[in-house]
Amino acid sequence: MAASSASGADKETHPPIPHVLHVADAGAFARFGRMFRQLGLALADEGVRVSLLTDDAEAAADLDGTPVADHLFQPLGGWGVWRLHGYLRREFDPPPDAVHVWGTTCLGYLSDWTLKSNAALLIHVTSLYDLERLKRRGVRGNEYLIAACEEYGELLRDRWPTLAETVRVLKPALLAPKQVSDLSVRGKTLGLLWTGTIDKDRGLEVLIEAVTRLREKEYDLQVGLIGGGPATRQIWQEIRRRKVQDCFSIITEPNLWDQAMAGADIFVVPNCQHELSLAPLLAMSLGKVVIASRDQVAEWFIEDETALLFTPGSAVELAYHITRTAGGHPNVRAVARGAARYVHQNHAITTLATELAGLYHSLRRESGKVISNKPGGVV
């Protein structure tokens, strides 16, 4: 009798371990980098069995030797994705308790599979494109919405007021360094970094004009543009037209910003960031100066607290903030230190893992069945 009682107590103390499949394509890894590996390890510590499905071979290889089971399927977008449904059935038997997709990549295949498998599908909205796609498509009965920033959360609640209470806001996170070196750029070349998709309306013309103005005043600076895109050739032509090609490097390896951040002094976000990224938060955590246009949607761009903000399209204001950074202005150093504290307090990977683990457990019944978000059908 005592043994039976103890066994029952043990079951209450140790609920079944949920198995969650994270899905992140190469584009998500290009924007969030180290976060997926750190989150997978932190979730394992929280008692969650984590798998990751990606089409990024390098990212999958980076998970070898960790508790995270990596699964490589190429591609997760385009014509070849039609094979995904069969792959999921073969690779995951039994299926996971929940699927957590970062963005809306291969959403139709994941939705069909999770519905048939009676698994929860968590859709993490990380861009304006994700938001617009969901608005056109609707939300099914087993699907849960997560927003990567407060603004996206409000837009989701406005679109689906009946689901407002279930919409979660879970922001990008990282393992912040314990010590941050103080800004010190006097007497050396000033390093600027930008990352993203090189396309029209990304604000790069504003950055080029600001650098041109500073070059004319004989400032010594180097700018790294990390990423690729349809406007790469046009941007390089504009750099050459301005005769500042000795100040710029275009690196068409979208994942390299993570390693390059350590050598930069300034991270620049020259227009509204509709595709959220870990890069500015990593810059803040390292004590780098973040200079961004004032029209950002993410709440972590706080003027004169975490970042230096300028009027959208104003190369003059952008250049002014760069000169203040080059001069080691005390207020600029204070913003950099404050930003590092802010990231440490508000974007800790352990906090995100704890919140997600709680969510995964709440979606899992003892039998392994999911709790439906609402009656069946699409809303």
Salt bridges, closest charged atoms under 4 A:
ASP10 OD1 - HIS14 NE2 3.61
ASP62 OD2 - ARG37 NE 3.26
GLU91 OE2 - HIS71 ND1 3.04
ASP97 OD2 - ARG364 NE 2.97
ASP112 OD1 - ARG140 NH1 3.05
GLU143 OE2 - ARG137 NH2 2.69
GLU154 OE2 - ARG157 NH1 3.16
ASP182 OD1 - ARG337 NH1 3.27
GLU209 OE2 - ARG213 NH2 3.46
GLU238 OE2 - ARG241 NH2 2.96
GLU238 OE2 - ARG242 NE 3.14
ASP246 OD2 - ARG215 NH2 2.66
ASP258 OD1 - ARG34 NH2 2.48
ASP265 OD2 - LYS188 NZ 3.09
GLU299 OE2 - LYS171 NZ 3.23
GLU303 OE2 - ARG294 NH2 2.80
